[in-house]
Amino acid sequence: MRDATCSFHCGNFFCHILLFAAGTYMILRPNLIRLVMGFGLYSNATNLLLITVGGYTRASGAPFVEKNPGSAAGLMDPLPPDIILTAIVISFATTALFLVLLLAARGLTGTDHVDGTEPDA
């Protein structure tokens, strides 16, 4: 019988690969909005990676929730979720900045292509 923790981490591993691959594909497209979306996928994949390596399992409990936690053996480390929340805020601010720059570039050039000109069809 397979361990539930192993299947949880293996599932997250495939999600990491999928998100990083989709982000790379989006970044390599010659369209600025897809570039911003690719960076968003990268930030989500990184947050998922931090959750996975942060020690979260379905059997671990949240710290400081119960009145008598007993020992800290079954509890999750509270530092990785704090780092992830900070990363989410930073990625949101970065995405907002990229979108403002995208709108400014589109207003100046009239297109959202990376080179500033539409490719010949």
Backbone as a chain_set.jsonl record, in Angstrom:
{"seq": "MRDATCSFHCGNFFCHILLFAAGTYMILRPNLIRLVMGFGLYSNATNLLLITVGGYTRASGAPFVEKNPGSAAGLMDPLPPDIILTAIVISFATTALFLVLLLAARGLTGTDHVDGTEPDA", "coords": {"N": [[0.841, -1.185, 0.0], [0.499, 2.218, -0.823], [2.086, 5.104, 0.583], [0.348, 7.872, 1.949], [1.541, 10.352, 2.187], [3.609, 10.216, 0.339], [2.205, 10.08, -2.096], [0.98, 12.56, -2.008], [3.17, 14.343, -2.136], [4.263, 13.511, -4.583], [2.198, 14.154, -6.35], [2.212, 16.948, -6.052], [4.719, 17.388, -7.088], [4.399, 16.854, -9.82], [2.591, 18.871, -10.398], [4.256, 21.09, -9.971], [6.071, 20.774, -12.085], [4.322, 21.028, -14.272], [3.304, 23.668, -13.912], [5.684, 25.217, -14.013], [6.542, 24.545, -16.595], [4.399, 25.494, -18.167], [4.565, 28.195, -17.49], [7.097, 28.811, -18.541], [6.594, 28.37, -21.259], [4.693, 30.393, -21.701], [6.221, 32.68, -21.185], [8.055, 32.637, -23.244], [6.576, 33.348, -25.476], [5.88, 35.854, -27.954], [4.38, 38.048, -26.777], [3.241, 40.544, -24.674], [1.278, 40.378, -22.634], [1.082, 37.652, -22.255], [3.603, 37.201, -21.288], [3.478, 38.428, -18.762], [1.508, 36.787, -17.625], [2.939, 34.385, -17.618], [4.958, 34.931, -15.75], [3.315, 35.107, -13.53], [2.46, 32.446, -13.336], [4.921, 31.292, -12.737], [5.374, 32.399, -10.176], [3.253, 31.269, -8.736], [3.926, 28.548, -8.958], [6.318, 28.54, -7.549], [5.399, 29.22, -4.99], [3.841, 26.959, -4.437], [5.877, 25.079, -4.41], [7.287, 25.941, -2.136], [5.358, 25.399, -0.193], [5.293, 22.629, -0.347], [7.933, 21.804, 0.346], [7.966, 22.846, 2.842], [7.149, 21.199, 4.87], [4.51, 20.516, 5.189], [1.991, 18.215, 5.688], [-0.835, 16.035, 5.379], [-1.293, 14.933, 7.81], [-0.096, 16.544, 9.672], [-0.45, 18.999, 12.218], [-1.732, 22.329, 12.792], [0.277, 24.846, 14.27], [-0.111, 26.371, 17.521], [-2.886, 26.255, 17.791], [-4.444, 24.385, 19.219], [-5.344, 23.973, 22.701], [-3.751, 22.448, 24.411], [-1.057, 21.519, 23.051], [0.751, 19.494, 23.511], [3.482, 17.745, 22.532], [5.805, 19.111, 20.139], [6.134, 17.491, 17.999], [4.288, 16.593, 16.03], [3.56, 18.871, 14.791], [3.387, 21.471, 12.317], [5.963, 23.476, 10.842], [5.862, 26.926, 11.457], [7.095, 28.915, 9.935], [7.469, 28.589, 6.999], [4.747, 29.023, 5.888], [4.478, 31.755, 6.498], [6.499, 32.893, 4.961], [5.507, 32.225, 2.462], [3.128, 33.723, 2.367], [4.243, 36.291, 2.317], [5.574, 36.106, -0.134], [3.386, 35.861, -1.854], [2.194, 38.385, -1.614], [4.266, 39.987, -2.63], [4.455, 38.976, -5.244], [1.934, 39.686, -6.209], [2.117, 42.496, -6.155], [4.224, 42.844, -7.96], [3.069, 41.8, -10.298], [1.003, 43.66, -10.66], [2.56, 45.943, -11.173], [3.849, 45.129, -13.548], [1.592, 44.948, -15.226], [0.77, 47.631, -15.349], [2.999, 48.731, -16.635], [2.757, 47.315, -19.006], [0.337, 48.333, -20.037], [1.148, 50.983, -20.436], [3.171, 50.643, -22.36], [1.676, 49.542, -24.403], [0.002, 51.685, -24.953], [1.839, 53.511, -25.966], [2.998, 52.239, -28.207], [0.913, 50.985, -29.53], [0.537, 48.29, -29.79], [0.831, 44.994, -28.332], [2.978, 43.42, -28.756], [6.252, 42.075, -28.285], [8.447, 43.272, -29.609], [7.347, 45.662, -30.361], [6.22, 45.932, -32.805], [3.83, 44.518, -35.017], [3.988, 41.144, -36.12], [4.604, 40.124, -39.51], [2.019, 38.675, -41.383]], "CA": [[0.0, 0.0, 0.0], [1.306, 3.428, -0.929], [1.981, 6.074, 1.66], [-0.415, 9.051, 1.528], [2.473, 11.466, 2.08], [4.327, 10.064, -0.922], [1.332, 10.451, -3.208], [0.765, 14.001, -1.914], [4.357, 15.016, -2.654], [4.408, 13.192, -6.007], [1.215, 14.971, -7.052], [2.722, 18.315, -6.072], [5.877, 17.421, -7.979], [3.908, 16.97, -11.188], [2.02, 20.22, -10.519], [5.394, 22.004, -10.134], [6.575, 20.637, -13.455], [3.322, 21.575, -15.181], [3.255, 25.122, -13.776], [6.922, 25.801, -14.528], [6.559, 24.371, -18.054], [3.432, 26.434, -18.743], [5.131, 29.53, -17.322], [8.174, 28.971, -19.517], [5.958, 28.507, -22.572], [4.074, 31.713, -21.79], [7.261, 33.711, -21.21], [8.727, 32.599, -24.537], [5.694, 33.854, -26.525], [6.181, 37.274, -28.2], [3.222, 38.842, -26.418], [3.538, 41.034, -23.326], [0.317, 39.881, -21.644], [1.468, 36.265, -21.958], [4.798, 37.3, -20.451], [3.01, 38.7, -17.397], [0.851, 35.572, -17.147], [3.989, 33.402, -17.359], [5.567, 35.248, -14.453], [2.332, 34.728, -12.519], [2.552, 30.988, -13.164], [6.177, 31.026, -12.018], [5.225, 32.717, -8.753], [2.384, 30.248, -8.132], [4.693, 27.302, -8.859], [7.276, 28.698, -6.46], [4.654, 29.131, -3.728], [3.503, 25.548, -4.235], [7.116, 24.413, -4.035], [7.566, 26.274, -0.741], [4.419, 24.653, 0.644], [5.679, 21.219, -0.357], [9.166, 21.584, 1.108], [7.814, 23.418, 4.174], [6.818, 20.183, 5.86], [3.077, 20.316, 5.329], [1.379, 16.941, 5.326], [-2.227, 15.993, 5.837], [-1.319, 14.477, 9.201], [0.48, 17.543, 10.568], [-1.403, 19.962, 12.758], [-1.313, 23.724, 12.785], [0.782, 25.246, 15.584], [-0.792, 27.393, 18.326], [-4.333, 26.206, 17.626], [-5.035, 23.645, 20.32], [-4.977, 24.497, 24.017], [-2.651, 21.615, 24.89], [-0.489, 20.846, 21.881], [1.615, 18.375, 23.889], [4.822, 17.926, 21.974], [5.842, 19.772, 18.84], [6.531, 16.501, 17.003], [3.337, 16.474, 14.938], [3.151, 20.185, 14.308], [4.048, 22.036, 11.146], [6.794, 24.652, 11.09], [5.064, 28.078, 11.038], [7.844, 29.869, 9.122], [7.18, 28.545, 5.556], [3.533, 29.751, 5.477], [4.724, 33.197, 6.568], [7.296, 33.239, 3.78], [4.625, 32.105, 1.305], [2.255, 34.893, 2.357], [5.051, 37.407, 1.855], [5.81, 35.904, -1.565], [2.13, 36.142, -2.559], [2.038, 39.838, -1.661], [5.275, 40.522, -3.542], [4.098, 38.617, -6.626], [0.786, 40.508, -6.581], [2.611, 43.846, -6.446], [5.011, 42.766, -9.19], [2.13, 41.626, -11.401], [0.348, 44.952, -10.875], [3.541, 46.818, -11.815], [4.003, 44.667, -14.931], [0.399, 45.305, -15.989], [0.821, 49.068, -15.606], [4.002, 48.929, -17.684], [2.183, 46.77, -20.23], [-0.62, 49.302, -20.56], [1.899, 52.14, -20.924], [3.841, 50.253, -23.602], [0.641, 49.385, -25.432], [-0.457, 53.02, -25.319], [2.859, 54.188, -26.77], [3.277, 51.553, -29.471], [-0.314, 50.54, -30.167], [0.522, 46.83, -29.872], [1.413, 44.353, -27.153], [4.056, 42.544, -29.182], [7.487, 42.371, -27.562], [9.284, 44.191, -30.387], [6.637, 46.895, -30.617], [5.608, 45.871, -34.13], [3.126, 43.273, -35.273], [4.677, 40.311, -37.111], [3.939, 40.007, -40.814], [1.258, 37.427, -41.486]], "C": [[0.878, 1.236, 0.0], [1.052, 4.345, 0.241], [1.251, 7.32, 1.14], [0.493, 10.259, 1.371], [3.225, 11.419, 0.767], [3.452, 10.487, -2.091], [1.046, 11.946, -3.199], [1.951, 14.749, -2.511], [4.573, 14.72, -4.134], [3.413, 13.985, -6.841], [1.653, 16.419, -7.137], [3.911, 18.438, -7.014], [5.436, 17.583, -9.429], [3.235, 18.321, -11.421], [3.125, 21.258, -10.684], [5.885, 21.977, -11.576], [5.609, 21.28, -14.442], [3.283, 23.103, -15.113], [4.512, 25.793, -14.31], [7.002, 25.674, -16.048], [5.591, 25.339, -18.725], [3.931, 27.866, -18.618], [6.246, 29.804, -18.31], [7.61, 29.148, -20.918], [5.364, 29.904, -22.739], [5.116, 32.82, -21.892], [7.936, 33.758, -22.579], [7.847, 33.05, -25.701], [5.965, 35.346, -26.726], [4.989, 38.189, -27.933], [3.395, 39.263, -24.967], [2.549, 40.521, -22.283], [0.624, 38.431, -21.288], [2.735, 36.228, -21.114], [4.413, 37.529, -18.993], [2.323, 37.466, -16.811], [1.865, 34.47, -16.846], [4.691, 33.653, -16.039], [4.616, 34.934, -13.304], [2.334, 33.227, -12.262], [3.825, 30.594, -12.435], [6.019, 31.294, -10.522], [4.317, 31.707, -8.058], [3.113, 28.915, -7.976], [5.708, 27.38, -7.722], [6.581, 28.622, -5.106], [4.257, 27.691, -3.421], [4.736, 24.744, -3.83], [7.468, 24.693, -2.579], [6.611, 25.56, 0.215], [4.856, 23.201, 0.761], [6.917, 20.972, 0.496], [9.067, 22.131, 2.523], [7.384, 22.427, 5.235], [5.335, 19.967, 6.053], [2.695, 18.92, 4.864], [-0.056, 16.964, 5.833], [-2.328, 15.57, 7.297], [-0.781, 15.524, 10.163], [-0.578, 18.549, 10.985], [-0.855, 21.37, 12.693], [-0.813, 24.107, 14.173], [-0.095, 26.324, 16.217], [-2.306, 27.39, 18.167], [-4.984, 25.518, 18.816], [-4.559, 24.225, 21.653], [-3.791, 23.747, 24.605], [-2.012, 20.902, 23.716], [0.385, 19.655, 22.237], [3.021, 18.604, 23.389], [4.712, 18.572, 20.595], [6.178, 18.799, 17.719], [5.579, 16.457, 15.811], [2.917, 17.795, 14.341], [3.972, 20.633, 13.113], [4.867, 23.251, 11.553], [6.033, 25.892, 10.615], [5.799, 29.059, 10.122], [7.54, 29.782, 7.623], [5.854, 29.196, 5.148], [3.691, 31.267, 5.537], [5.523, 33.672, 5.362], [6.415, 33.198, 2.533], [3.664, 33.29, 1.233], [2.998, 36.135, 1.891], [5.302, 37.306, 0.359], [4.554, 36.194, -2.38], [1.927, 37.648, -2.689], [3.03, 40.456, -2.642], [4.92, 40.192, -4.991], [2.874, 39.401, -7.102], [1.229, 41.922, -6.952], [3.421, 43.867, -7.737], [4.105, 42.616, -10.41], [1.407, 42.932, -11.698], [1.292, 45.933, -11.571], [3.739, 46.433, -13.275], [2.795, 45.055, -15.781], [0.343, 46.802, -16.292], [1.841, 49.372, -16.698], [3.503, 48.407, -19.026], [1.199, 47.747, -20.859], [0.084, 50.543, -21.095], [2.581, 51.819, -22.245], [2.833, 50.089, -24.731], [0.107, 50.735, -25.886], [0.54, 53.75, -26.204], [3.035, 53.555, -28.142], [2.028, 51.124, -30.22], [-0.422, 49.037, -30.323], [1.107, 46.262, -28.584], [2.458, 43.31, -27.542], [5.345, 42.99, -28.524], [8.346, 43.39, -28.298], [8.625, 45.532, -30.643], [6.009, 46.95, -31.998], [4.928, 44.535, -34.286], [3.905, 42.459, -36.3], [3.882, 40.264, -38.413], [3.245, 38.662, -40.922], [1.53, 36.702, -42.777]], "O": [[1.872, 1.307, 0.723], [-0.036, 4.369, 0.817], [1.507, 7.769, 0.022], [0.247, 11.107, 0.513], [3.458, 12.454, 0.144], [3.922, 11.186, -2.989], [0.884, 12.547, -4.26], [1.771, 15.678, -3.298], [5.023, 15.597, -4.872], [3.751, 14.441, -7.933], [1.488, 17.057, -8.177], [4.093, 19.469, -7.661], [6.028, 18.359, -10.179], [3.301, 18.86, -12.526], [2.965, 22.208, -11.451], [6.086, 23.018, -12.201], [6.033, 21.999, -15.347], [3.233, 23.764, -16.151], [4.429, 26.82, -14.983], [7.476, 26.59, -16.721], [5.928, 25.942, -19.744], [3.746, 28.669, -19.532], [6.337, 30.902, -18.859], [8.093, 29.983, -21.682], [5.512, 30.525, -23.791], [4.911, 33.797, -22.612], [8.348, 34.83, -23.021], [8.338, 33.128, -26.827], [6.255, 36.043, -25.754], [4.634, 39.013, -28.776], [3.669, 38.421, -24.112], [2.947, 40.255, -21.149], [0.444, 38.025, -20.14], [2.917, 35.314, -20.309], [4.964, 36.894, -18.095], [2.528, 37.134, -15.644], [1.668, 33.696, -15.909], [4.988, 32.719, -15.295], [5.056, 34.54, -12.224], [2.222, 32.784, -11.119], [3.82, 29.677, -11.613], [6.478, 30.505, -9.696], [4.576, 31.327, -6.916], [2.935, 28.227, -6.971], [5.929, 26.398, -7.014], [7.114, 28.024, -4.172], [4.33, 27.256, -2.271], [4.647, 23.836, -3.004], [7.899, 23.791, -1.861], [7.01, 25.16, 1.309], [4.797, 22.613, 1.841], [6.946, 20.028, 1.285], [9.971, 21.916, 3.331], [7.266, 22.797, 6.403], [4.935, 19.291, 7.001], [3.048, 18.507, 3.76], [-0.43, 17.827, 6.628], [-3.342, 15.822, 7.948], [-0.992, 15.404, 11.37], [-1.472, 18.901, 10.215], [0.352, 21.572, 12.553], [-1.43, 23.722, 15.167], [-0.745, 27.096, 15.512], [-2.948, 28.418, 18.385], [-5.97, 26.017, 19.36], [-3.517, 24.876, 21.728], [-2.92, 24.352, 25.23], [-2.394, 19.772, 23.411], [0.733, 18.871, 21.354], [3.677, 19.566, 23.789], [3.649, 18.57, 19.975], [6.477, 19.224, 16.603], [6.033, 16.296, 14.678], [2.03, 17.849, 13.489], [5.116, 20.214, 12.935], [4.512, 23.967, 12.49], [5.592, 25.917, 9.466], [5.164, 29.962, 9.579], [7.362, 30.83, 7.003], [5.829, 29.881, 4.125], [3.108, 31.985, 4.725], [5.247, 34.736, 4.809], [6.558, 34.038, 1.645], [3.412, 33.81, 0.146], [2.445, 36.947, 1.149], [5.248, 38.314, -0.346], [4.65, 36.721, -3.488], [1.534, 38.134, -3.749], [2.669, 41.353, -3.404], [5.068, 41.04, -5.872], [2.786, 39.745, -8.281], [0.769, 42.479, -7.949], [3.314, 44.81, -8.521], [4.35, 43.239, -11.443], [1.215, 43.279, -12.863], [0.871, 46.672, -12.46], [3.791, 47.302, -14.146], [2.956, 45.45, -16.935], [-0.086, 47.197, -17.376], [1.576, 50.18, -17.588], [3.796, 48.994, -20.068], [1.221, 47.965, -22.07], [-0.34, 51.101, -22.108], [2.57, 52.643, -23.16], [3.104, 50.452, -25.876], [-0.206, 50.919, -27.062], [0.151, 54.515, -27.086], [3.204, 54.264, -29.134], [2.08, 50.918, -31.432], [-1.377, 48.549, -30.929], [1.793, 46.963, -27.84], [2.784, 42.423, -26.752], [5.511, 44.175, -28.234], [8.917, 44.281, -27.67], [9.291, 46.46, -31.103], [5.331, 47.923, -32.326], [5.392, 43.528, -33.751], [4.432, 43.025, -37.257], [2.654, 40.352, -38.414], [3.824, 37.629, -40.588], [0.966, 35.634, -43.015]]}, "num_chains": 1, "name": "protein.A"}
